[in-house]
Amino acid sequence: MKTKKYLTLIVLLIALITQAQVKLGGEIGPWLPISTFSPTGFLVNLKSRFGISDNVFLGANIGFVFNSGTTLIPASGTIEYYMAKKGFKPFLGVDAGYFLNTGGAAFMAPAAGFAIAVQNNIDISARVSMPVIFYTGGASISMPIAIGTMYKF
């Protein structure tokens, strides 16, 4: 637990020293099945982003997919490239991670979306991704569609 606190402190100090953008936020939306054995449900996702340039952000996500009787918990790292710096900002990205409570089923997800600045430090966004979920004996594809908000520090 102390390691996480120190890591968080180090990231925040680097952000302050380099004046990099740090964003925190969340998103919600349906998690739709595309293939057989694909999970379906409702996604609640918490996300963080750290700007390594004006257009490129690294981040982490922890989500909860509520479906009939179970809750899946996807955790991932992400990279996003924004094609604009102001106003309407379309982006492309990729997530890689695993489901914490399924014995570690891994996934890789290309993503696309956009963000719109509604104030200097608040964006609203829409995002769609296509996680390919790898598990023993095969793979499945889903399509979460999410809307959310991000707060810039």
N, C-alpha and C positions, 0 to 999 in steps of 0.2 A: 504494500500500500504506500509506503514511503517513496518507493521508486516512482510511482505514478505522480505523486505530489511534486517530486523534484523535476521530473520530466515536464510537467505542466509549467512549473516555474521557469525552467530553462527556455521553453518555447515562447512564453510571454516576454521574457527578458530579451530574447533575440528579436522578437517583433518590435519591442520598444526601441531597441538600439538601431535596428535597420529601418524603422518606420514602415515595416511591411503591414499589409492589411490582414487583419484577423477578423473572421466572420463566424458567428454562431447562429444557429437557427433550427428550424424543423419543417417537416412537410407531412402531408397526409394524402391518402388516395387509395384506389382499388389496386389489388395485386391480382392480375388476371392470368389464368392458365393459357398457354399456347400449345403445349404438347401433353401427352398422356403422363400421368404421375407428377404433374406440375402442381405446386401449391396454389391455392386460391384464398383470398381473404381481403382484409383491410390493413393497409400499411400506416404505421406511425413511425416516423424516422427523425432522429436527432442527428444534426450534422455540424461539423466544424470545417472551416477552410482557412488556409494560411497562404497568403500571396507571395510567391517567389519572384514574380514580375507583375507588371500591370495587367497581363493577360492570362497568366498561368497560376492556378491554385492547386495546392495539395490539400487533402483533407481526410477526415475519418467520419464514418457513419456507424450508428448503432440503431437498429430498427426493431420493430415488433410487428409481425404479421399475424393478425387475429383471424383464425378460421374456425371451422366447426370442431370445437373440442380441444384444440391445441393452439399454442402460440409459438411461432417460429421466431428466432432471434438472429437476424443476419447482422454481421459486423464486417466492415470493409474499409479499405483504404481507397482513395480516389484521386484522380488527376483530371482537371477541367481546363480547357482552353477557351477563353472568351474572345469572340471576334470583334467586339467593340468595347470601349471603356466607359461610355456614358449612355444614358437613355435606354433604348432597347438593346440588350446585350445577349445575342444568341451564343450558345456554347456547345462544344462537343466534349465528351469525357469517357472515362472507363473506370469501372470499379472492379476490385478483386477482393474476395473475402471468403468467409465461411459462416455456416449456421452454427451458433454456439451450442444449441441444445439438440442437435441431431446426430451427434457423434462426429461432427466435423465435416459435413458435406460442403465442399468448396464450390465457389461460383466465380464467373467472370462476366461482366456486364458492360457492353457498350451503351453509351447514354447520349442524349441530345436534349436541349431545352433552351430556355431563355430566362433572363432576369430583367426586371424593370425597376429603376430607382424611383421610389415614391417620396423619399426624403434623402437628405445627404447621407444618412447612415442606415437606411432601411431599403431593402430590395424585396420585391415579391417575385416568385419564380414558378415556372412550370417545367416538368422534367419527365421524360419517358426513357425507360431502359429495357434491355432484353437480357436478363440474367440466364446464362446457361449454367445449370446446376449439375455438378458431377457427383454421383453417388455410386456405391458398389453395384456393379451390374449395369450401369447406363448413365444417361443424362436426361434432363428435361429443360424446357424453356418456359419462362414466364414473362409477363410484361406489366411491371408496376407503372402506374401513371400517377404523378404526384404534383400537388401545388403546395407552396410553402412561403416562408419568409426567412430572411437573413438579416442580422444586425451587425453592422461594421463597427469595430472598436477603433 
